[in-house]
């Protein structure tokens, strides 16, 4: 194959955030190369975003790049979470399509050829659907099911059930994504909002290849709540209906108590009941205030307009190898 023929092949960018993945990146690179050999009709670039790791992930990535210049590195100044890493990588992508995946090999690279087939068939957003999470506890599976049920109900099914961030998107899709500027982001919901012709591919998610899982219940719960709130205004719209319902119940209770007092006399004073009801209503009130405060906090973060990520170094990009 001549250099001109190689240059004419379409380019696919593979975007991979990596945080403390020292034990995984070598195997990741090996398996990606096998996929690239299988898809020889395409050119590939791999943009690995080193997301503030505290192990030797960056040093291992430098060795991988020294052996294969298709691997490019973006190093961030600190950890900007998975969403920040994906955003940083997509802003550096230059391919006709981009694949987004994780570095721990829970997104099997071997699924990429199936995604490419769907892309060649005309689909512009080909996302992975997790059929089975190997090694996940019942609690984690329950939380995932509850999250997807909730966000589907609040966002008009823009996030299909069990969809993951593992996907292939056409250049038009990721360029449209790059135009979105909000700081509070859930990438899978944002791609759902963008639309375009979409198709899902079902796969089994294996356990991570090596190392320690970064899954933590409280941070993940916070991310899920912020992702839902960032994707929907339905919780805010529910507050007036909740207030109207309580007002209606209060009016009915007043009528019932008045009738009871007129025809049957004043009932026994229920101090405990009144206190319990007051505490219940106060609890609901503070719950709703907490919901509003989350929205206000997100508005505050957006108003500061801080960058979603900060690059410390970029290797493999001709315009600014630093």
C-alpha positions in Angstrom: 0.0 0.0 0.0 1.4 3.4 -1.0 1.6 6.4 1.3 -1.1 8.1 -0.7 -3.4 5.1 -0.3 -2.7 5.0 3.4 -3.6 8.7 3.7 -6.9 8.2 1.9 -8.1 5.7 4.5 -10.7 7.2 6.9 -9.3 8.0 10.4 -10.9 6.8 13.6 -9.9 8.5 16.9 -10.1 6.4 20.0 -10.5 8.5 23.2 -9.6 6.9 26.5 -9.5 8.6 29.9 -7.0 6.9 32.2 -6.8 7.4 36.0 -4.4 5.2 37.9 -4.5 2.5 35.2 -0.8 1.5 35.4 -1.8 -2.2 35.4 -4.1 -1.9 32.4 -2.6 0.4 29.8 -0.1 -2.1 28.4 -2.7 -4.8 27.8 -5.1 -2.1 26.5 -2.5 -1.0 23.9 -1.9 -4.6 22.9 -5.5 -5.4 22.3 -6.1 -2.2 20.5 -3.3 -3.0 18.1 -5.0 -6.3 17.3 -8.3 -4.5 16.5 -6.4 -2.0 14.3 -4.9 -4.9 12.3 -8.3 -6.3 11.8 -9.6 -3.0 10.6 -6.8 -2.3 8.2 -9.0 -0.3 5.9 -8.9 2.5 8.5 -6.3 4.6 10.1 -6.3 5.0 13.9 -5.2 7.5 16.5 -5.5 6.8 20.2 -5.9 9.8 22.5 -5.2 8.7 26.0 -6.1 11.3 28.6 -3.9 10.8 31.7 -6.4 12.2 34.2 -4.2 13.2 37.2 -3.0 9.7 38.1 -0.8 9.3 41.2 0.8 6.0 40.0 3.1 5.5 37.0 0.4 5.5 34.3 2.0 8.5 32.5 5.4 6.9 32.4 3.9 3.7 30.9 2.0 5.7 28.4 5.3 7.4 27.3 6.8 4.0 26.7 3.8 2.9 24.6 4.0 6.1 22.6 7.7 5.5 22.0 6.9 2.2 20.4 3.8 3.3 18.4 3.2 7.0 17.5 -0.5 6.3 16.9 -0.8 6.6 20.6 -1.1 10.3 21.7 -1.2 11.6 25.2 -3.0 14.4 26.9 -2.0 14.9 30.5 -4.4 16.9 32.7 -3.2 19.1 35.6 -5.3 17.0 38.1 -8.2 14.5 38.1 -11.2 16.0 36.3 -13.2 12.8 36.6 -14.3 10.6 33.7 -16.5 13.4 32.2 -13.6 15.8 32.1 -11.3 13.2 30.6 -13.7 12.3 27.8 -14.3 16.0 27.0 -10.5 16.7 26.8 -10.0 13.8 24.5 -12.9 14.6 22.2 -11.6 18.2 21.8 -8.4 16.7 20.5 -10.0 14.2 18.2 -9.6 14.7 14.4 -11.0 11.4 13.0 -14.0 10.8 10.7 -15.4 9.1 13.8 -14.4 8.8 17.4 -14.6 5.8 19.8 -15.0 6.6 23.5 -14.0 3.8 26.0 -12.5 3.2 29.4 -8.9 2.2 30.1 -9.7 -0.7 32.5 -10.8 -3.0 29.6 -14.3 -3.2 31.0 -15.2 -1.8 27.5 -13.7 -4.6 25.4 -11.8 -3.2 22.3 -13.0 -6.3 20.4 -16.5 -4.6 20.2 -15.1 -1.8 18.1 -15.4 -3.7 14.7 -19.1 -4.2 15.4 -19.5 -0.5 16.1 -17.7 0.4 12.9 -20.1 -1.9 10.9 -23.0 0.0 12.3 -21.3 3.3 11.5 -20.7 2.1 7.9 -24.4 1.2 7.7 -25.3 4.9 8.4 -25.6 5.2 12.1 -23.9 8.2 13.6 -24.1 7.4 17.3 -23.4 3.7 18.1 -23.6 3.1 21.8 -22.8 0.1 24.0 -25.6 -1.5 26.1 -24.4 -3.5 29.1 -26.3 -6.8 29.1 -24.4 -8.3 32.1 -22.0 -6.8 34.6 -19.6 -9.5 35.6 -18.5 -9.4 39.2 -20.9 -6.6 40.2 -22.7 -7.0 43.5 -26.5 -7.1 43.7 -26.5 -3.7 45.3 -24.5 -2.1 42.4 -26.9 -3.7 39.9 -29.9 -2.5 41.8 -28.5 1.1 41.9 -27.8 1.0 38.2 -31.3 -0.2 37.5 -32.8 2.5 39.7 -30.7 5.2 38.1 -31.6 4.3 34.5 -35.3 4.0 35.4 -35.3 7.4 37.0 -33.3 9.2 34.3 -35.5 7.6 31.6 -38.6 8.9 33.2 -37.2 12.4 33.7 -35.5 12.8 30.3 -38.0 11.3 27.8 -35.8 8.2 27.3 -32.7 10.1 26.0 -30.6 7.7 28.0 -31.5 4.1 27.0 -31.5 1.6 29.8 -28.0 0.2 30.6 -26.3 2.3 28.0 -22.7 3.0 28.7 -20.2 5.7 27.7 -18.6 3.2 25.4 -19.6 4.3 21.9 -18.6 5.3 18.4 -19.8 8.7 17.2 -19.5 10.3 13.8 -17.5 13.5 13.4 -20.7 15.5 13.1 -21.8 14.1 16.5 -18.6 14.8 18.4 -18.2 18.2 16.9 -21.7 19.1 18.0 -20.9 17.7 21.4 -17.8 19.8 21.6 -20.0 22.9 21.1 -21.8 22.2 24.4 -20.3 24.2 27.1 -22.1 23.2 30.4 -19.8 22.3 33.3 -22.2 19.9 35.0 -22.3 17.1 32.4 -23.2 13.5 32.0 -21.7 12.5 28.7 -24.2 9.7 27.9 -27.2 12.0 28.5 -25.6 14.8 26.4 -25.2 12.4 23.4 -28.8 11.3 23.9 -29.9 14.9 23.8 -28.0 15.6 20.6 -30.0 13.0 18.7 -28.6 11.8 15.3 -29.2 8.3 13.9 -28.5 6.0 16.8 -28.1 2.2 17.3 -27.2 0.1 20.3 -24.9 -2.9 20.6 -25.3 -5.3 23.5 -22.2 -6.7 25.2 -21.2 -8.2 28.5 -19.0 -6.0 30.6 -16.2 -8.0 32.2 -14.5 -7.3 35.4 -11.7 -4.8 35.2 -8.4 -6.3 33.8 -6.3 -5.4 36.8 -5.9 -2.8 39.6 -8.5 -1.5 42.0 -12.0 -0.3 41.0 -12.6 3.4 41.3 -16.3 2.8 42.1 -17.4 4.5 45.3 -21.0 4.6 46.4 -21.3 8.2 47.7 -19.4 9.9 44.9 -21.2 7.8 42.3 -24.6 8.6 43.9 -23.7 12.3 43.8 -22.7 12.1 40.2 -26.0 10.3 39.3 -28.0 13.0 41.1 -26.2 15.8 39.4 -26.4 14.1 36.1 -30.2 13.7 36.4 -30.6 17.3 37.6 -28.4 18.6 34.7 -30.5 16.6 32.2 -34.0 17.5 33.4 -36.1 20.2 34.9 -38.9 17.8 35.9 -37.9 17.8 39.6 -38.3 21.6 39.7 -41.7 21.3 37.9 -42.9 18.8 40.5 -42.5 21.2 43.4 -45.6 23.4 42.6 -47.7 20.2 42.2 -46.4 18.9 45.5 -47.3 22.2 47.2 -50.7 22.2 45.6 -51.3 18.6 46.8 -50.4 19.5 50.3 -52.6 22.6 50.2 -55.5 20.5 49.0 -55.0 17.9 51.7 -54.8 20.6 54.3 -58.1 22.2 53.0 -59.8 18.8 53.2 -58.5 18.2 56.7 -59.8 21.6 57.9 -63.3 20.8 56.4 -63.4 17.4 58.1 -62.3 18.7 61.4 -64.8 21.6 61.3 -67.6 19.3 60.5 -66.5 16.9 63.3 -66.3 19.7 65.8 -69.8 21.0 64.9 -71.6 17.7 65.0 -69.5 15.6 67.4 -67.7 18.1 69.6 -64.1 19.0 69.8 -62.0 15.8 69.5 -59.3 14.8 72.1 -56.3 17.1 71.6 -53.7 15.0 69.7 -50.5 16.7 70.6 -48.3 13.8 69.4 -50.1 13.6 66.1 -49.7 17.3 65.5 -46.0 17.2 66.3 -45.5 14.2 64.0 -47.3 15.9 61.1 -45.3 19.1 61.7 -42.0 17.2 61.6 -43.2 15.3 58.5 -44.1 18.5 56.6 -40.8 20.2 57.8 -38.9 17.2 56.4 -40.6 17.5 53.0 -40.0 21.2 53.0 -36.2 20.8 53.6 -36.1 18.0 51.1 -37.5 20.3 48.4 -35.2 23.1 49.6 -32.3 20.7 49.2 -33.4 20.0 45.6 -33.6 23.7 44.8 -30.2 24.2 46.5 -28.6 21.6 44.2 -29.9 23.5 41.2 -28.7 26.8 42.6 -25.3 25.2 43.2 -25.1 24.0 39.7 -26.1 27.4 38.4 -23.3 28.9 40.5 -20.7 26.5 39.0 -21.9 27.4 35.5 -21.7 31.2 36.3 -18.1 30.9 37.3 -17.4 29.5 33.8 -14.3 27.6 34.9 -12.8 25.3 32.3 -14.0 21.7 32.3 -10.4 20.5 32.4 -6.9 21.9 32.3 -4.1 20.4 30.2 -0.6 20.0 31.6 1.0 18.4 28.6 0.1 17.1 25.1 2.2 14.7 23.1 1.6 13.6 19.5 -0.2 16.7 18.4 1.9 18.5 15.8 0.7 22.0 16.7 1.8 21.9 20.4 4.0 19.0 21.4 4.9 20.1 25.0 
